Each structure stands twice: as structure tokens, then as C-alpha cells.
Amino acid sequence: MATIPQLIEEDVQRLEETLREFNAQTDAAASLIIDKGGFLIAHQGGSEEFDLTTIGALASGAFMANQTIAGLVNEKKFNSIYQQGEKFSMFAINVDEHCLLVVIFFSKVGVGVVKFYANPAVSRIARHLADARERNPSAGLDLSELNAADPQAFFRKRPV
């Protein structure tokens, strides 16, 4: 079952541009788009400072654990999670059925600024993913089937 649409080069560029603008607005150290299985789809910032692949996997797990907690307190779902640290904090918010936006930001910035700018960024990301899905609804990807040793079968520059 497809969890994300098949993304072409232009799709990834749009996602990265949205993240670049978001990082500039919030002074975020890094922002990531991940699928809910924890696989990194796109990112901006932090690639030299942080292990973004591991952060994506763990942030997904934390978000999904919070969804279980939501059920236990009779909530349909929680839309976001926030982890506060002394130097860095993390905010993860639901983008759509399959994806999350994860933001690592300096704790001095405050979560309010990140939340304020996250909502329009999430809308843009969701729209980019929906546009890619509409282009070819049957060509989605399930990243859990990705062969990390040879990922070329999953990514193409132009649709066929």
C-alpha cells in the first residue's frame, strides 16, 4: 500500500523550498518531512549537526506513541507533539494521513513561533504531496519496502 506519492525532482524542490522558507521564518536548526514509518522524505538544515535519519525514525515513533495515548484519554488523535530541551527542542506536527513535519529548533526561540509558522507550512506541504498524488494516483511508494542498498527503483527525475 502506498504511503507517499511518487515524487519527481520538481516535487522535492518544492518541498525543500517550503522547508527553507519555514526555517528562515522560525530560525529552525532543521526541518524534516518524514512518512509516519519514520523515513526521511525531504529536509533542510542540520544535516552536519544531527543524524536526521535516526531523528526521523525516533520522532515518528514518539508521534505514534502519542496517538496511542490519545486513544487512552478518549481523544481521536493528537495533532502534534513537543519535546523541550535546554539547547534544542523538537516539534512534530501531522501533515496528512501519511506524513509529519518535524522541526528541531533552538529552545530560546520558543514553541509559539514554530507553531505559528508550522500551520501554513503544513498546508503547503500537504498541497505539494496531494498534487504529486493526483499526477499519478497509482504510482505511490511504501518506503517500508525500500531497499536502502539500491534505492534507484523508487526515485525518477521525470514521470513515465
LINVENGI-V170067 format. One record per residue. N is the residue number from 1. PHI is phi as a letter, one per 20 degrees, with the letter a starting at -180 (* if undefined). Layout:
n->N phi->PHI
n->N phi->PHI
This chain:
n->1 phi->*
n->2 phi->f
n->3 phi->d
n->4 phi->c
n->5 phi->f
n->6 phi->f
n->7 phi->d
n->8 phi->d
n->9 phi->g
n->10 phi->f
n->11 phi->f
n->12 phi->f
n->13 phi->f
n->14 phi->f
n->15 phi->f
n->16 phi->f
n->17 phi->f
n->18 phi->f
n->19 phi->f
n->20 phi->f
n->21 phi->f
n->22 phi->f
n->23 phi->f
n->24 phi->f
n->25 phi->f
n->26 phi->d
n->27 phi->m
n->28 phi->f
n->29 phi->f
n->30 phi->a
n->31 phi->c
n->32 phi->c
n->33 phi->d
n->34 phi->c
n->35 phi->e
n->36 phi->f
n->37 phi->e
n->38 phi->n
n->39 phi->e
n->40 phi->f
n->41 phi->d
n->42 phi->b
n->43 phi->b
n->44 phi->b
n->45 phi->m
n->46 phi->m
n->47 phi->f
n->48 phi->e
n->49 phi->e
n->50 phi->c
n->51 phi->e
n->52 phi->f
n->53 phi->f
n->54 phi->f
n->55 phi->f
n->56 phi->g
n->57 phi->f
n->58 phi->f
n->59 phi->f
n->60 phi->f
n->61 phi->f
n->62 phi->f
n->63 phi->f
n->64 phi->f
n->65 phi->f
n->66 phi->f
n->67 phi->f
n->68 phi->f
n->69 phi->f
n->70 phi->g
n->71 phi->f
n->72 phi->f
n->73 phi->d
n->74 phi->m
n->75 phi->d
n->76 phi->f
n->77 phi->a
n->78 phi->d
n->79 phi->e
n->80 phi->b
n->81 phi->c
n->82 phi->c
n->83 phi->c
n->84 phi->e
n->85 phi->c
n->86 phi->f
n->87 phi->d
n->88 phi->c
n->89 phi->c
n->90 phi->c
n->91 phi->c
n->92 phi->c
n->93 phi->c
n->94 phi->f
n->95 phi->e
n->96 phi->b
n->97 phi->g
n->98 phi->d
n->99 phi->c
n->100 phi->c
n->101 phi->d
n->102 phi->d
n->103 phi->c
n->104 phi->d
n->105 phi->b
n->106 phi->f
n->107 phi->g
n->108 phi->f
n->109 phi->f
n->110 phi->n
n->111 phi->f
n->112 phi->g
n->113 phi->f
n->114 phi->f
n->115 phi->f
n->116 phi->g
n->117 phi->e
n->118 phi->f
n->119 phi->g
n->120 phi->f
n->121 phi->f
n->122 phi->f
n->123 phi->f
n->124 phi->f
n->125 phi->f
n->126 phi->f
n->127 phi->f
n->128 phi->f
n->129 phi->f
n->130 phi->f
n->131 phi->f
n->132 phi->f
n->133 phi->f
n->134 phi->f
n->135 phi->f
n->136 phi->b
n->137 phi->g
n->138 phi->e
n->139 phi->d
n->140 phi->f
n->141 phi->c
n->142 phi->d
n->143 phi->f
n->144 phi->f
n->145 phi->e
n->146 phi->f
n->147 phi->e
n->148 phi->f
n->149 phi->f
n->150 phi->b
n->151 phi->e
n->152 phi->g
n->153 phi->f
n->154 phi->e
n->155 phi->c
n->156 phi->c
n->157 phi->f
n->158 phi->c
n->159 phi->f
n->160 phi->e
